[in-house]
């Protein structure tokens, strides 16, 4: 039986009890076509079903059935944390049902929830890999068991269901499990943490949604316990890997396992917000600043070490060895969004857009049925077509693979696309702020009454002419983010150019029917040079166009030419294409030699040509290829 809630102001994935900017929920913001509308439709039509099909096929959903009937100890499919993928899919389904309620997905969702709920034990515990006769005891492997990590994803799935208007079965499961976790790990329980952060942000959000302060307090305890080196380490995974080397509030930069770092940081912002801990919030802002300045790829991706999926040292950002895991990029968006809500600083919104458009959207194939786990910025050898019926190792696919042994990324993409409208806009007492430039309908209430915005982008991110029709019941201020890359952008309202303050064009008025804000963004391609301290990128340049990072793919080069042979002629103006750019290139004819070094530059035959560059997120959709984002700069004559 479903207890249907009033969806008004229930909020999206994040809904702080206090913040400078108020996030808007699914009932207040709707993607209305355009670029992001296409991505949401792809998610609804393909990605969500693809994920469910694979998890049914390889037994990850069946684990819950076997847990319910008592046979899971005899046969469990997948590694310890595959429960979390089912929960992330349930979260994606819940947000999608909030967007398009009462469709054919609803009975599929309900059946899946029933199967999960049947596996819950009388005291609230719910995990298919631990605790039953024949399995390892509960909480016997906090370093690697991922029990609390999985619980966190279940809590976020329950929050999605609750905030889209339903207090029903999954929410009840989450309440019982959260009560169990509080008993086990709260003030009177175990003084311990999980090896993979995630539950922290989930507990806070569940506590916010259900108005249960105990869950928020437990999250605070888990954040404060980290950094005492209590988790057991190995030869290759030390305390830094687990973010257990120093207390969160004492760190200066993010380090260790990139996904763990981002999930912990998001949870720590939530804790700082709910507890009014300004010192902790300042520390997290400092860590964000230093990580973005020194440890982030041009795509917004993070993590340069394949071993341990970790950050490298400052400026250790080799393009050809970029790990840049999709889940780490999604975690970065989560972290930045929370800081944006607290501060209103446009830099956080800039990074969110950059990361979504480049480091996240590169993961799904154009048909939504294959994904990248890790995202290189330079593919040296043409990949091979994956077997569409086989599970791939997580980072070993040279092209997108349909599923992985560790398939955290496809379900993470699904829940992100289903809830992407939550990043479009926020509100304050006196107005509305637009952060993610998307075709959208915004309708909310502020101090002076109702505000309605209709945003039409005319093809953004490929085009730069954006129109916002506005109406309001009283005087309000509408702010529209001017991206940091958009030097020369102009915003106009009622024939006047709008002032830009702290990264936002601002229009204050009692908006009436027919009022329109017009934004012109310079979308021409431009050169982007790496910091000289990034040793691996010296002598190279990237090309960006609007918010999109472009790349050269061998598919677009003269026949037989590989990306290792090209260099960009920076003296020739970049050419404009509706979906990319053209560049002048020099093509070298390499000379084979028995030793790849010498006492002078090699004398190579060079020809010239024009090459097309495409958005990085679209590469590898036309068969095996080589690719690079950063191009060597050809020597001047």
HUCORFEN-V408445 format. One line per field, one symbol per residue. burial: + if it has 24 or more other C-alpha atoms within 12 Angstrom, else -. A space follows every 10 residues. Layout:
BEGIN
burial->???
END
This chain:
BEGIN
burial->------+-++ +++++++-++ ++++++++++ ++++++++++ ++++-+++++ +++++--+++ ++++++++-- -++--+++++ ++++++++++ ++++++++++ ----+---++ -+++++++++ +--+++++++ ++------+- ++++++++++ ++++++++++ ++++++++++ ++++++++++ ++--++---- -+++++++++ ++++++++++ --++++++++ +++++++--+ ++-----+++ ++++++++++ +-++++++++ ++++++++++ +++++----+ +++++-+++- ++++++++++ ++++++-+++ ++++++++++ ++++++++++ ++++++++++ ++++++++++ ++++++++++ ++++++++++ ++++++++++ -++--+---- ++-+++++++ ++++++++++ ++++++++++ ++++++++++ ++++++++++ ++++++---+ ++++++++++ ++++++++++ ++--++++++ ++++++--++ +++----+-+ --++++++++ +---++++++ ++++++++-+ +--+-++--+ ++++++++++ +++++++--- ++++++++++ ---+++--++ ++++++++-- ---------- --------++ ++++++++++ +--+++++++ ++++---
END
